[in-house]
Every structure is written in C-alpha cells, then in structure tokens.
C-alpha cells in the first residue's frame, strides 16, 4: 500500500446454494456468487450471479489454458454419485468454491 492512495479491494462470496430438481436423476446445485470491488478496472462495483459447479470447471480450464506457469487452484471434488447429496457435502463444496475464487 502507498500512503495517501486508496488500496483496491475485491471481495467475492459464494453463498446460498440451491438444489434444483431435487429427487430426480438430473438434480443439480447452483450457488450465488457475489462480488464487490472498489477497483477502477470494473465498471460495476457489485455483481451477483448464480453458477453451477460445471461452470467453475469451465472457468478453471480457461484459467489453466491462459496461466502459463502460474498454478491454478484446485476445485473441490465431485460427488461419486449425486443422487440425494447431503447438506454437509453441499456446504463443503461451497467452501471449496469460495477458496477457489479467493485464490
């Protein structure tokens, strides 16, 4: 930090997991992604979207493709079989996605 110059901050939170099509073979969970920043690089200072795990997988692949030698953080693992995922699994995944985005 340089004295007299405000530090740019970006906060991202993964929250509010929602199960869709619960009880069916094609059920899935999406998460609310909330971003707040004071960075001049962003036009909007806040943003809120919902994303599925597979969209995080896509993002990680894109980052790997463009990262060169910079290591890209790991994502939390997938469930062996998704039918009837527990609240604990969903919360662990939410926390893992949060760590991924923070890194």
N, C-alpha and C positions, 0 to 999 in steps of 0.2 A: 504493500500500500504506500502511496505517495501522499504526504501530508497536504491537506487542502483540496485533494482530488477525491471525489466520492468513489468508493470501490464498487465495481459492478458485481451484482449478485444474481444468481438464478436458483430458484427453488423448484424442485419437481416432487410431486407426491403421487403415489399410486394408492388409490383408495376405493371404497365402495364396490367390492366385487359383486357381480350379479350373475346368477345361474339362469341360463335360458334353455327352454325345452327340457326342464328337469324331468327325469324319469324315462326319457327316450334315448335311443341309441345315438342321436345326434345332438345331445346336450353339450353346452359349452359355457364358459365363464368369460365375461368381459370386465374390464377394470376402468375406473375413471382416472384419467391422467390429468393432473392439474399442474400448470406451470405458471410461475410468477417471476418476473425479472425486472431489473432496472437498466438492463443493457441497452445501449443505443443501437445495437445490431438487430434488435427485434422491433418491428412496427407495433405489434400488440404486446402490451405489458403483462397480460394474463391470457391464458388459454386453457380450455377444458375440453377433452375429447374422451371417448370410450374406445378401448382397444382390446382385442383378443390376444391370447398367447402367441398364436401363429403370426401375428403382426410384429411381435417382438422378435420372433425368429427371423422374419424377413429383414427387420432393421439390423439385427446383428450380422446377417450375411452381407448387407450393403456396407456396413462399417468395416467388416473384415476385408472386403474387396478393395476398399479405399484407404485402409490404415497403413499399408506398407509394413514396417517392422514394429509398429505400435501394437501392443497386445490389446485385444478387445475382451472386455469382461465376459464371463460365462453367464448363461441364463440358468434359472432354476430348472431342475429336471422335469420331464413329462411324467404323468401318471402311467403306470403299466397298463391299466385298463380304466377308462374314465367313468364308467357307469357308477353312479352314486358316490362321487367324490365327497370326502368329508370336509367339514368346516376347517379342520386343522390343516389339511392339505392346501385348501384354497388360501388360508392365511399365510402359510409358509411360502407359497408361490408368490403371493402379493408382496411379501417382504423381500423375496429374491428379486422380483422385478423392480422394486424400489431401489435396491442396492445396484442393480444393473444400470438404471438410468442415472443414478447419482455419480457413478464412476464414469 
